[in-house]
Amino acid sequence: AMVSTKVEALQVALCHLFFNIFGILIWYPIPFMRRIPLNMARMLGKTTRIWRGFPLVYILVVFFVIPGILLGISAFFTQDSVGFTVLGSFVVIAVVGGIIYSVFWWRYRDGKAKCFTCMEQRQRRKTTFQHLPDDMDYLKSEIAKLKDQ
């Protein structure tokens, strides 16, 4: 950033630096706080083991969908119109309501088990379809052997 003469480059570099410093100050000094990101990483790994398509969905949602929604909401409030501000307020209320309902569904309506069951079924179906041609060839050869007898 110091090579460039643009102020924006230095701002981005400083934001990155302070983000990392504050992350270390929040998560590292207190021993029980260290377990939070580790447990989250373990959960992501277990979910990936259950359904191999999960990393792609996770990357798309976390790095594209959520920032796109937040960028769209912020665009409502940067317009010089009361109508866009009111619309932005309704969208924020709807998003917060959706987040609250999602957490409620995940914790109290057995959403976690439903998601894991769905992911296991998807992965099982995918592996079944992948191995189906091999199984069909085996079955055809066994049927041909039975016909010859």
Beta strands, then each sheet from edge to edge (+ up, - down):
end
